[in-house]
Amino acid sequence: MRTVFFRYVSVGLVNTVIHWGIFAAVFYLLGANQAVSNFLGFAAAVTFSFFANARFTFDADATAGRYVIYVAFMGALAVIFGFLAEFWMLPPIVTLILFSAVSLVCGFAYARLVVFTKGDES
């Protein structure tokens, strides 16, 4: 379990760089709000994360069904955080830090228990 989690964290570090980079570009360069910026950063990062975790972390097939349920769950988290950040007028860095921390823990649990369960080839 510990090795699997450390692999997930390693993928998560790269995922975070992708997410934060796109968030910053969309928010600061394009002038979009935090909800849109967070979602677009998420969209690119979650695709990388799904395929990297399927292969490197969970040694599982990266099927379309698994991709859909992973992206739907993680996307809901991204949008919720973006809208809450706008509502509470949080600085973008706070949004990114909170989302990264919560998505790491929730994403790992969801990936391990739902998306990449052994014997489930969705």
Backbone bond lengths (Angstrom), bond angles and torsions (degrees), N, CA, C in turn:
res aa  C-N    CA-C-N  psi(-1)  N-CA   C-N-CA  omega(-1)  CA-C   N-CA-C  phi
1 M - - - 1.465 - - 1.532 110.79 -
2 R 1.314 116.56 -42.86 1.462 120.54 -178.16 1.527 110.79 -62.80
3 T 1.335 117.74 -43.39 1.458 121.67 179.52 1.525 110.82 -62.73
4 V 1.313 116.57 -42.33 1.465 120.96 179.03 1.527 109.97 -62.02
5 F 1.317 116.99 -43.47 1.458 120.07 179.64 1.531 110.95 -64.68
6 F 1.328 117.82 -41.60 1.467 119.91 179.25 1.525 111.66 -65.49
7 R 1.309 117.04 -35.47 1.472 119.86 174.17 1.526 109.88 -64.35
8 Y 1.316 115.77 -42.93 1.469 120.12 179.08 1.535 110.35 -61.47
9 V 1.313 116.62 -41.91 1.468 121.12 178.06 1.532 110.52 -63.69
10 S 1.318 117.74 -40.51 1.469 120.95 178.55 1.523 111.39 -61.08
11 V 1.316 116.37 -46.22 1.465 120.34 175.95 1.531 108.87 -62.99
12 G 1.321 116.28 -39.04 1.459 121.52 -179.88 1.525 113.32 -61.92
13 L 1.322 117.68 -33.46 1.469 120.39 177.99 1.527 110.75 -64.49
14 V 1.318 116.57 -45.25 1.470 120.06 177.36 1.523 109.59 -65.99
15 N 1.315 115.43 -43.29 1.460 122.09 177.56 1.533 110.94 -55.76
16 T 1.314 116.49 -41.65 1.470 121.62 -179.35 1.526 111.28 -65.60
17 V 1.312 117.06 -41.36 1.467 120.29 177.87 1.534 110.12 -61.56
18 I 1.312 116.71 -43.67 1.470 120.92 178.09 1.525 109.82 -61.70
19 H 1.333 116.26 -49.77 1.460 121.50 -177.59 1.529 111.39 -60.40
20 W 1.316 116.51 -51.63 1.462 120.57 -177.02 1.523 111.59 -63.98
21 G 1.324 117.12 -39.42 1.461 120.30 179.75 1.521 112.14 -62.71
22 I 1.306 116.01 -45.07 1.470 119.69 179.27 1.524 110.38 -70.36
23 F 1.325 117.51 -41.67 1.468 120.24 176.39 1.531 109.99 -54.22
24 A 1.319 116.74 -49.70 1.469 121.01 -177.59 1.529 111.16 -62.54
25 A 1.310 116.71 -43.92 1.465 119.98 -179.47 1.525 111.40 -63.16
26 V 1.317 117.18 -44.86 1.468 120.68 -178.22 1.529 110.64 -70.68
27 F 1.315 117.49 -41.75 1.462 120.98 -177.80 1.529 111.69 -71.44
28 Y 1.324 117.09 -51.78 1.462 120.67 -173.42 1.527 113.83 -84.97
29 L 1.312 117.56 -37.51 1.464 119.45 -176.81 1.527 112.67 -88.68
30 L 1.334 116.73 -36.97 1.462 119.53 -177.74 1.525 112.77 -98.25
31 G 1.333 117.24 -13.95 1.461 121.11 176.73 1.515 115.63 76.21
32 A 1.320 117.65 20.03 1.468 120.55 177.99 1.527 109.61 -75.16
33 N 1.337 116.75 162.68 1.462 119.68 177.72 1.532 110.25 -78.18
34 Q 1.339 115.61 175.33 1.458 120.06 -175.82 1.523 112.58 -67.03
35 A 1.303 118.27 -34.44 1.465 120.32 -179.44 1.531 110.11 -62.96
36 V 1.309 116.62 -47.81 1.464 121.21 179.86 1.526 110.22 -67.48
37 S 1.317 116.98 -45.13 1.462 121.16 -179.39 1.524 111.61 -61.06
38 N 1.325 116.03 -43.65 1.459 120.32 179.80 1.519 110.69 -66.00
39 F 1.306 116.99 -41.73 1.463 119.95 -178.68 1.532 111.19 -66.16
40 L 1.317 118.55 -43.95 1.464 120.52 -179.38 1.530 111.64 -67.37
41 G 1.329 116.03 -40.15 1.466 119.33 175.05 1.517 110.88 -61.84
42 F 1.307 114.56 -42.14 1.451 120.57 177.40 1.527 111.72 -61.35
43 A 1.322 117.41 -45.35 1.466 121.54 -174.35 1.534 111.70 -57.02
44 A 1.308 116.38 -45.18 1.467 119.83 178.45 1.529 110.89 -69.58
45 A 1.322 116.22 -45.02 1.462 120.28 -176.54 1.522 112.38 -68.14
46 V 1.319 117.62 -38.73 1.464 119.91 -177.15 1.531 111.39 -68.64
47 T 1.313 116.72 -31.85 1.464 119.28 177.05 1.525 109.97 -65.89
48 F 1.323 115.95 -46.82 1.470 119.34 174.87 1.529 110.03 -58.22
49 S 1.324 116.60 -48.49 1.451 122.14 -176.72 1.534 111.96 -59.15
50 F 1.328 116.32 -43.92 1.464 119.85 -178.98 1.527 110.82 -59.33
51 F 1.321 117.08 -52.13 1.460 119.88 -176.12 1.524 112.24 -69.08
52 A 1.318 117.34 -39.10 1.466 120.19 178.68 1.525 110.98 -66.80
53 N 1.321 117.34 -42.41 1.463 119.63 179.59 1.521 112.33 -70.17
54 A 1.321 117.44 -36.12 1.468 119.43 177.33 1.529 109.70 -58.53
55 R 1.313 115.63 -46.68 1.466 119.82 -175.75 1.527 113.07 -81.51
56 F 1.327 116.93 -51.82 1.457 122.01 -170.21 1.534 113.18 -83.98
57 T 1.312 117.36 -41.00 1.467 120.82 -173.02 1.519 112.92 -90.12
58 F 1.336 116.86 -49.49 1.460 120.41 -171.14 1.530 114.08 -107.11
59 D 1.331 118.20 -5.13 1.465 122.33 -179.31 1.532 110.75 47.37
60 A 1.322 114.61 54.47 1.465 121.04 -176.24 1.523 109.69 -128.82
61 D 1.311 115.28 162.20 1.455 120.26 176.39 1.519 110.18 -72.00
62 A 1.308 116.24 138.32 1.468 122.30 177.67 1.531 107.81 -92.94
63 T 1.319 116.09 83.45 1.462 120.97 -177.13 1.525 110.99 -89.58
64 A 1.319 115.20 162.74 1.464 120.59 178.43 1.523 110.94 -62.47
65 G 1.308 117.60 -41.38 1.465 120.94 179.69 1.514 112.38 -61.93
66 R 1.306 116.05 -44.40 1.462 120.33 177.71 1.524 111.00 -63.47
67 Y 1.325 116.27 -40.91 1.464 120.40 179.28 1.526 110.53 -60.74
68 V 1.306 116.77 -45.33 1.468 121.22 -178.06 1.522 111.12 -61.54
69 I 1.331 117.95 -47.38 1.472 118.41 -176.95 1.530 111.51 -71.25
70 Y 1.327 117.33 -31.74 1.464 120.41 177.14 1.526 110.66 -68.34
71 V 1.322 115.87 -48.37 1.460 120.76 -178.46 1.527 111.07 -65.72
72 A 1.318 117.41 -39.58 1.470 120.41 179.89 1.532 110.84 -61.60
73 F 1.312 116.80 -46.03 1.461 120.71 -179.80 1.525 111.43 -65.50
74 M 1.329 115.98 -50.73 1.459 119.73 -177.90 1.528 111.22 -67.74
75 G 1.320 116.98 -33.74 1.462 121.00 176.98 1.507 112.23 -64.29
76 A 1.326 116.09 -40.27 1.461 119.86 177.15 1.531 110.30 -60.44
77 L 1.331 116.67 -42.40 1.470 119.88 176.93 1.522 111.15 -61.08
78 A 1.319 117.28 -44.17 1.467 121.32 -178.06 1.521 111.37 -62.40
79 V 1.313 116.98 -45.82 1.464 120.54 -178.58 1.523 111.02 -67.20
80 I 1.310 116.67 -43.68 1.465 120.62 178.82 1.529 110.49 -59.02
81 F 1.338 117.26 -46.37 1.461 119.85 178.99 1.516 111.61 -63.39
82 G 1.310 116.83 -40.50 1.461 119.58 179.16 1.517 112.37 -62.24
83 F 1.329 116.93 -45.57 1.460 120.08 179.87 1.528 112.04 -68.21
84 L 1.317 117.08 -39.51 1.466 119.34 176.59 1.526 111.05 -63.92
85 A 1.312 116.77 -38.88 1.468 120.57 178.71 1.521 110.98 -62.63
86 E 1.316 116.42 -41.15 1.470 120.45 177.04 1.524 110.39 -65.45
87 F 1.324 116.46 -45.30 1.465 121.27 -178.69 1.524 111.35 -60.37
88 W 1.349 116.11 -44.36 1.465 120.98 -178.95 1.522 112.62 -88.27
89 M 1.329 117.26 0.72 1.468 123.65 -179.95 1.536 111.73 53.82
90 L 1.317 115.45 46.12 1.464 120.62 179.18 1.521 110.52 -75.30
91 P 1.295 117.21 146.76 1.463 119.43 172.47 1.536 109.14 -64.04
92 P 1.318 117.83 146.65 1.471 120.53 -177.93 1.522 114.10 -54.03
93 I 1.315 118.21 -37.15 1.464 119.91 -179.17 1.525 111.18 -63.85
94 V 1.321 117.60 -34.75 1.465 121.21 177.71 1.524 109.62 -67.21
95 T 1.322 116.37 -42.34 1.466 120.82 176.84 1.526 110.13 -57.41
96 L 1.311 116.49 -47.38 1.462 120.56 -178.07 1.519 112.58 -64.79
97 I 1.313 116.51 -43.38 1.467 119.87 -179.19 1.526 110.75 -65.58
98 L 1.333 116.50 -47.54 1.467 119.36 179.80 1.527 111.75 -62.18
99 F 1.327 115.93 -46.65 1.458 118.77 -179.49 1.523 111.36 -63.11
100 S 1.315 117.95 -41.65 1.463 121.01 -179.72 1.531 111.32 -61.95
101 A 1.321 116.51 -42.98 1.470 120.06 -179.22 1.529 111.73 -67.34
102 V 1.313 116.37 -48.64 1.467 119.69 -177.99 1.525 111.08 -67.62
103 S 1.332 117.09 -40.84 1.457 119.01 -178.75 1.524 111.78 -68.85
104 L 1.319 118.21 -28.18 1.463 120.56 176.00 1.524 110.41 -62.59
105 V 1.318 116.34 -51.24 1.469 120.78 -176.80 1.535 111.09 -71.18
106 C 1.315 116.51 -50.80 1.471 120.23 -178.41 1.526 110.98 -66.27
107 G 1.326 116.25 -40.27 1.464 120.57 -179.90 1.518 112.02 -63.83
108 F 1.326 117.25 -41.45 1.463 120.32 178.55 1.529 110.36 -63.37
109 A 1.309 116.75 -48.74 1.463 120.13 -179.05 1.530 110.55 -60.60
110 Y 1.307 116.76 -45.58 1.461 120.79 -179.25 1.529 111.31 -65.84
111 A 1.320 117.38 -43.40 1.462 120.71 179.36 1.523 111.14 -62.93
112 R 1.304 116.55 -45.51 1.472 120.70 -177.10 1.521 112.62 -70.76
113 L 1.337 117.09 -41.64 1.461 120.46 -173.90 1.528 114.81 -90.31
114 V 1.335 117.20 -22.62 1.458 119.72 -175.81 1.529 112.06 -119.83
115 V 1.309 117.39 -55.77 1.468 120.99 -170.21 1.522 112.76 -72.84
116 F 1.305 117.04 -49.94 1.467 120.78 -173.39 1.522 112.56 -110.56
117 T 1.301 117.37 38.80 1.464 120.00 176.95 1.518 109.38 -66.76
118 K 1.300 116.39 142.71 1.458 121.36 179.61 1.530 109.60 -67.68
119 G 1.316 115.07 138.78 1.458 120.61 179.37 1.515 113.53 85.84
120 D 1.328 117.40 -8.23 1.467 121.96 179.27 1.520 107.49 -103.61
121 E 1.288 116.93 109.82 1.464 121.24 -179.40 1.511 109.95 -110.54
122 S 1.335 117.45 51.31 1.465 123.74 -178.09 1.500 112.03 -52.70
